[in-house]
Amino acid sequence: MDAVTILGLAAGFLTTTSFLPQVVKTWKTRSAHDLSYGMIVLFLSGIGLWFLYGVQIQSLPIMLANALTIVLLFILFGMKIRYS
């Protein structure tokens, strides 16, 4: 694995895991009132496009980070529906 791929994986790891505290907080408090449907949908759309871009250029860091972020966003979206 080259240095650029490692850099991309590190960046993807940090940006993807930045959603974990929000997911955990929402799950623990059973409250998603502060989360905006608009933000979730727009961000999910953008992340989906980044994932497709990663597929097109065959970039593992982009595909992996955005696939995991999509999963976390779907979890947040589900909690927003359930707890709002």
MDAnalysis code that builds the backbone (N, CA, C; Angstrom):
import MDAnalysis as mda
import numpy as np

u = mda.Universe.empty(252, n_residues=84, atom_resindex=np.repeat(np.arange(84), 3), trajectory=True)
u.add_TopologyAttr("name", ["N", "CA", "C"] * 84)
u.add_TopologyAttr("resid", np.arange(1, 85))
u.add_TopologyAttr("resname", ["MET", "ASP", "ALA", "VAL", "THR", "ILE", "LEU", "GLY", "LEU", "ALA", "ALA", "GLY", "PHE", "LEU", "THR", "THR", "THR", "SER", "PHE", "LEU", "PRO", "GLN", "VAL", "VAL", "LYS", "THR", "TRP", "LYS", "THR", "ARG", "SER", "ALA", "HIS", "ASP", "LEU", "SER", "TYR", "GLY", "MET", "ILE", "VAL", "LEU", "PHE", "LEU", "SER", "GLY", "ILE", "GLY", "LEU", "TRP", "PHE", "LEU", "TYR", "GLY", "VAL", "GLN", "ILE", "GLN", "SER", "LEU", "PRO", "ILE", "MET", "LEU", "ALA", "ASN", "ALA", "LEU", "THR", "ILE", "VAL", "LEU", "LEU", "PHE", "ILE", "LEU", "PHE", "GLY", "MET", "LYS", "ILE", "ARG", "TYR", "SER"])
u.atoms.positions = np.array([
    [0.846, -1.172, 0.000],
    [0.000, 0.000, 0.000],
    [0.893, 1.238, 0.000],
    [0.599, 2.157, -0.901],
    [1.440, 3.348, -1.004],
    [0.989, 4.437, -0.020],
    [1.818, 5.459, 0.122],
    [1.571, 6.524, 1.092],
    [0.286, 7.292, 0.795],
    [-0.043, 7.481, -0.475],
    [-1.258, 8.217, -0.837],
    [-2.500, 7.432, -0.406],
    [-2.491, 6.122, -0.588],
    [-3.618, 5.299, -0.162],
    [-3.754, 5.319, 1.353],
    [-2.640, 5.251, 2.057],
    [-2.676, 5.314, 3.522],
    [-3.216, 6.662, 3.983],
    [-2.802, 7.739, 3.325],
    [-3.315, 9.070, 3.634],
    [-4.830, 9.125, 3.422],
    [-5.289, 8.586, 2.313],
    [-6.724, 8.575, 2.028],
    [-7.502, 7.747, 3.031],
    [-6.963, 6.594, 3.418],
    [-7.629, 5.758, 4.419],
    [-7.684, 6.449, 5.773],
    [-6.613, 7.142, 6.150],
    [-6.593, 7.874, 7.424],
    [-7.622, 9.002, 7.409],
    [-7.674, 9.745, 6.318],
    [-8.657, 10.830, 6.205],
    [-10.072, 10.279, 6.243],
    [-10.310, 9.208, 5.524],
    [-11.632, 8.587, 5.523],
    [-12.019, 8.062, 6.885],
    [-11.072, 7.462, 7.590],
    [-11.342, 6.959, 8.934],
    [-11.761, 8.088, 9.866],
    [-11.025, 9.188, 9.832],
    [-11.330, 10.310, 10.722],
    [-12.673, 10.960, 10.393],
    [-12.951, 11.185, 9.122],
    [-14.216, 11.834, 8.776],
    [-15.408, 10.908, 9.010],
    [-15.231, 9.628, 8.782],
    [-16.330, 8.681, 9.005],
    [-16.597, 8.501, 10.484],
    [-15.554, 8.334, 11.272],
    [-15.768, 8.127, 12.704],
    [-16.253, 9.392, 13.406],
    [-16.171, 10.532, 12.744],
    [-16.698, 11.760, 13.356],
    [-18.211, 11.666, 13.562],
    [-18.885, 10.761, 12.861],
    [-20.323, 10.584, 13.035],
    [-20.670, 9.676, 14.209],
    [-19.726, 8.892, 14.665],
    [-20.019, 7.963, 15.749],
    [-20.518, 8.647, 17.025],
    [-19.907, 9.736, 17.488],
    [-20.437, 10.374, 18.695],
    [-21.899, 10.815, 18.547],
    [-22.276, 11.291, 17.365],
    [-23.669, 11.709, 17.151],
    [-24.604, 10.505, 17.173],
    [-24.196, 9.417, 16.547],
    [-25.012, 8.201, 16.541],
    [-25.183, 7.687, 17.963],
    [-24.102, 7.628, 18.724],
    [-24.166, 7.133, 20.106],
    [-25.023, 8.057, 20.967],
    [-24.839, 9.368, 20.840],
    [-25.621, 10.324, 21.636],
    [-27.102, 10.207, 21.312],
    [-27.425, 10.120, 20.039],
    [-28.831, 10.014, 19.637],
    [-29.439, 8.723, 20.170],
    [-28.684, 7.645, 20.107],
    [-29.175, 6.359, 20.600],
    [-29.356, 6.386, 22.110],
    [-28.391, 6.952, 22.850],
    [-28.465, 6.987, 24.311],
    [-29.589, 7.891, 24.811],
    [-29.723, 9.059, 24.195],
    [-30.726, 10.023, 24.666],
    [-32.104, 9.770, 24.074],
    [-32.162, 8.947, 23.039],
    [-33.425, 8.688, 22.332],
    [-34.061, 10.004, 21.853],
    [-33.199, 10.922, 21.463],
    [-33.663, 12.227, 20.992],
    [-32.908, 12.605, 19.727],
    [-33.660, 12.958, 18.691],
    [-33.056, 13.390, 17.434],
    [-33.644, 14.719, 16.992],
    [-34.192, 15.459, 17.938],
    [-34.847, 16.722, 17.597],
    [-33.896, 17.743, 16.981],
    [-32.638, 17.699, 17.382],
    [-31.668, 18.671, 16.870],
    [-31.136, 18.330, 15.487],
    [-31.454, 17.141, 14.995],
    [-30.998, 16.740, 13.663],
    [-32.017, 17.178, 12.623],
    [-31.536, 17.777, 11.572],
    [-32.399, 18.254, 10.499],
    [-32.534, 17.184, 9.412],
    [-33.781, 16.928, 8.997],
    [-33.993, 16.008, 7.878],
    [-33.255, 16.500, 6.634],
    [-33.305, 17.802, 6.407],
    [-32.645, 18.378, 5.237],
    [-31.153, 18.118, 5.232],
    [-30.503, 18.309, 6.385],
    [-29.070, 18.070, 6.478],
    [-28.762, 16.608, 6.204],
    [-29.537, 15.709, 6.801],
    [-29.275, 14.285, 6.628],
    [-29.440, 13.888, 5.159],
    [-30.517, 14.327, 4.533],
    [-30.781, 13.947, 3.138],
    [-29.734, 14.546, 2.194],
    [-29.414, 15.816, 2.381],
    [-28.407, 16.454, 1.520],
    [-27.036, 15.811, 1.711],
    [-26.667, 15.570, 2.956],
    [-25.360, 14.967, 3.218],
    [-25.302, 13.548, 2.680],
    [-26.382, 12.803, 2.854],
    [-26.455, 11.442, 2.329],
    [-26.334, 11.442, 0.806],
    [-26.969, 12.401, 0.152],
    [-26.864, 12.509, -1.304],
    [-25.429, 12.803, -1.737],
    [-24.788, 13.734, -1.049],
    [-23.405, 14.068, -1.377],
    [-22.460, 12.906, -1.134],
    [-22.642, 12.226, -0.026],
    [-21.786, 11.077, 0.282],
    [-22.020, 9.963, -0.737],
    [-23.270, 9.790, -1.148],
    [-23.571, 8.794, -2.181],
    [-22.852, 9.101, -3.483],
    [-22.817, 10.377, -3.851],
    [-22.101, 10.774, -5.064],
    [-20.595, 10.580, -4.911],
    [-20.051, 10.878, -3.731],
    [-18.640, 10.623, -3.485],
    [-18.333, 9.132, -3.607],
    [-19.235, 8.284, -3.096],
    [-19.046, 6.846, -3.214],
    [-19.005, 6.435, -4.686],
    [-19.960, 6.940, -5.483],
    [-19.974, 6.615, -6.909],
    [-18.719, 7.129, -7.620],
    [-18.258, 8.286, -7.216],
    [-17.004, 8.816, -7.763],
    [-15.849, 7.872, -7.437],
    [-15.792, 7.406, -6.200],
    [-14.752, 6.463, -5.802],
    [-14.799, 5.181, -6.606],
    [-16.015, 4.715, -6.909],
    [-16.168, 3.518, -7.741],
    [-15.620, 3.790, -9.136],
    [-15.959, 4.935, -9.691],
    [-15.533, 5.268, -11.047],
    [-14.016, 5.359, -11.168],
    [-13.370, 5.906, -10.161],
    [-11.912, 6.033, -10.242],
    [-11.207, 4.878, -9.520],
    [-11.980, 3.943, -9.031],
    [-11.471, 2.752, -8.344],
    [-10.553, 3.106, -7.174],
    [-11.060, 3.989, -6.301],
    [-10.300, 4.432, -5.136],
    [-10.856, 3.779, -3.877],
    [-10.118, 2.821, -3.333],
    [-10.552, 2.122, -2.128],
    [-10.822, 3.074, -0.964],
    [-9.943, 4.043, -0.668],
    [-10.226, 4.937, 0.459],
    [-11.540, 5.704, 0.300],
    [-11.820, 6.202, -0.885],
    [-13.053, 6.953, -1.108],
    [-14.263, 6.038, -0.997],
    [-14.199, 4.870, -1.597],
    [-15.329, 3.939, -1.530],
    [-15.583, 3.478, -0.105],
    [-14.547, 3.085, 0.598],
    [-14.701, 2.544, 1.942],
    [-15.232, 3.592, 2.916],
    [-14.603, 4.753, 2.927],
    [-15.025, 5.810, 3.856],
    [-16.468, 6.225, 3.606],
    [-16.830, 6.393, 2.355],
    [-18.180, 6.855, 2.057],
    [-19.223, 5.764, 2.245],
    [-18.870, 4.509, 2.013],
    [-19.808, 3.422, 2.278],
    [-20.115, 3.348, 3.769],
    [-19.096, 3.471, 4.602],
    [-19.323, 3.445, 6.048],
    [-20.115, 4.666, 6.519],
    [-19.833, 5.819, 5.933],
    [-20.580, 7.028, 6.288],
    [-22.038, 6.891, 5.886],
    [-22.309, 6.279, 4.751],
    [-23.690, 6.042, 4.321],
    [-24.421, 5.184, 5.344],
    [-23.763, 4.140, 5.838],
    [-24.380, 3.278, 6.858],
    [-24.720, 4.101, 8.100],
    [-23.763, 4.905, 8.569],
    [-24.014, 5.724, 9.756],
    [-25.130, 6.737, 9.521],
    [-25.180, 7.318, 8.340],
    [-26.239, 8.281, 8.036],
    [-27.606, 7.608, 7.988],
    [-27.679, 6.391, 7.452],
    [-28.949, 5.674, 7.463],
    [-29.381, 5.356, 8.895],
    [-28.424, 5.032, 9.753],
    [-28.752, 4.797, 11.163],
    [-29.293, 6.076, 11.794],
    [-28.612, 7.212, 11.559],
    [-29.109, 8.490, 12.079],
    [-30.481, 8.831, 11.511],
    [-30.682, 8.592, 10.238],
    [-31.971, 8.878, 9.614],
    [-33.076, 8.037, 10.255],
    [-32.779, 6.758, 10.488],
    [-33.743, 5.889, 11.135],
    [-34.062, 6.348, 12.550],
    [-33.043, 6.775, 13.283],
    [-33.282, 7.278, 14.639],
    [-34.041, 8.594, 14.594],
    [-33.771, 9.414, 13.607],
    [-34.512, 10.683, 13.468],
    [-35.994, 10.394, 13.273],
    [-36.310, 9.425, 12.429],
    [-37.705, 9.054, 12.201],
    [-38.321, 8.482, 13.474],
    [-37.585, 7.597, 14.119],
    [-38.128, 6.908, 15.302],
    [-38.278, 7.828, 16.521],
    [-37.289, 8.673, 16.770],
    [-37.276, 9.465, 18.000],
    [-37.842, 10.867, 17.874],
    [-38.232, 11.271, 16.679],
    [-38.785, 12.633, 16.516],
    [-40.284, 12.632, 16.664],
])
